[in-house]
Amino acid sequence: QVQLVESGGGLVQAGGSLRLSCVASESIINIIAMAWYRQAPGKQRELVAEIIRGGATHYADSVKGRFTISRDNAKNTVYLQMNSLKPEDTAVYYCRITSVTSRWVTYWGQGTQVTVSS
């Protein structure tokens, strides 16, 4: 069973930066999308950023211009560079990798806490 392991979360002051990483425990073939989601207390999980197989990216309006998603296909790793962090960015951040062979398969990480103090 493939596992995704996130790292890089922590406590940072407003205006600071963090870089999240998500590594798959084994190679995943036919990846079609890699993404970061977040869930703040009392709120639904929301899509933060996504990068699809062709390299196109999509960002939530709230993070555009501040966050950058990137990937290293050879390492089955996806990153999220977060700059100019705001207290409202505080949440548990989850990575998701979707692949398709004979069927669609979605993998989720266990989450990493990001806390931004004002």
C-alpha positions as CSV (number, residue, x, y, z in Angstrom):
1,Q,0.0,0.0,0.0
2,V,1.5,3.3,-1.1
3,Q,1.8,5.9,1.7
4,L,2.3,9.6,1.3
5,V,4.4,11.3,4.0
6,E,4.2,15.1,4.4
7,S,6.8,17.2,6.1
8,G,7.7,20.8,6.5
9,G,4.8,22.1,8.6
10,G,5.3,24.1,11.8
11,L,4.8,27.4,13.5
12,V,5.7,30.6,11.7
13,Q,5.0,34.3,12.1
14,A,2.8,36.2,9.6
15,G,4.8,37.1,6.6
16,G,7.1,34.1,6.9
17,S,7.6,31.2,4.6
18,L,7.3,27.4,4.8
19,R,8.0,24.7,2.3
20,L,5.9,21.5,2.5
21,S,7.0,18.2,1.0
22,C,5.1,15.1,0.2
23,V,6.9,11.9,-0.7
24,A,5.4,8.6,-1.8
25,S,6.7,5.5,-0.2
26,E,7.0,3.8,-3.5
27,S,6.8,4.7,-7.2
28,I,3.4,5.6,-8.5
29,I,2.8,5.0,-12.2
30,N,0.5,7.1,-14.4
31,I,0.2,10.0,-12.1
32,I,-2.4,12.4,-13.5
33,A,-2.5,15.0,-10.7
34,M,-0.8,16.0,-7.5
35,A,-2.4,18.5,-5.1
36,W,-2.4,20.1,-1.7
37,Y,-5.5,20.6,0.3
38,R,-6.0,22.1,3.7
39,Q,-8.5,21.9,6.5
40,A,-8.9,24.5,9.2
41,P,-10.8,23.8,12.4
42,G,-14.5,23.8,11.8
43,K,-14.2,24.1,8.1
44,Q,-14.3,21.8,5.1
45,R,-11.2,20.5,3.4
46,E,-10.4,22.8,0.5
47,L,-8.1,22.6,-2.5
48,V,-5.1,24.9,-2.2
49,A,-3.1,24.0,-5.3
50,E,-2.9,21.3,-8.0
51,I,-0.5,20.4,-10.7
52,I,-1.6,18.0,-13.5
53,R,0.4,15.7,-15.7
54,G,1.1,18.2,-18.4
55,G,2.4,20.7,-15.9
56,A,-0.5,23.1,-15.7
57,T,-1.2,24.4,-12.2
58,H,-4.3,25.7,-10.5
59,Y,-4.5,27.7,-7.2
60,A,-7.2,28.8,-4.9
61,D,-7.8,32.5,-5.2
62,S,-6.8,33.0,-1.5
63,V,-3.2,31.8,-2.2
64,K,-2.5,33.0,-5.7
65,G,0.8,34.9,-5.9
66,R,1.9,33.6,-2.5
67,F,2.0,29.8,-2.9
68,T,3.8,27.7,-5.6
69,I,3.2,24.0,-6.2
70,S,6.0,22.0,-7.9
71,R,6.9,18.4,-8.3
72,D,9.8,16.0,-8.9
73,N,8.4,13.1,-10.9
74,A,11.5,11.0,-10.5
75,K,11.2,11.2,-6.7
76,N,7.3,10.9,-6.6
77,T,7.4,14.1,-4.6
78,V,5.2,17.2,-4.6
79,Y,6.1,20.5,-2.9
80,L,4.2,23.5,-1.7
81,Q,6.3,26.7,-1.3
82,M,4.3,29.1,0.9
83,N,5.3,32.7,1.2
84,S,3.8,35.7,2.8
85,L,1.9,33.5,5.1
86,K,-1.2,34.9,6.9
87,P,-3.0,33.7,10.1
88,E,-5.9,32.5,7.9
89,D,-3.5,30.0,6.3
90,T,-3.4,28.1,9.6
91,A,-4.7,24.6,8.9
92,V,-3.7,21.0,8.5
93,Y,-2.3,20.5,5.0
94,Y,-2.8,17.3,3.1
95,C,-1.2,16.1,-0.1
96,R,-3.1,14.0,-2.7
97,I,-1.8,12.0,-5.6
98,T,-4.2,10.6,-8.2
99,S,-3.2,8.0,-10.7
100,V,-5.1,6.0,-13.3
101,T,-4.2,2.6,-14.8
102,S,-7.2,0.2,-15.0
103,R,-9.0,2.4,-12.5
104,W,-8.6,5.7,-10.7
105,V,-6.7,5.6,-7.5
106,T,-6.3,8.5,-5.0
107,Y,-3.7,8.5,-2.3
108,W,-3.8,10.9,0.7
109,G,-1.2,11.9,3.2
110,Q,-1.7,12.0,6.9
111,G,-1.5,15.8,7.1
112,T,1.0,18.3,8.5
113,Q,0.0,21.2,10.7
114,V,0.8,24.8,9.6
115,T,0.2,27.5,12.2
116,V,0.7,31.1,11.4
117,S,0.8,33.6,14.3
118,S,-0.1,37.2,14.0
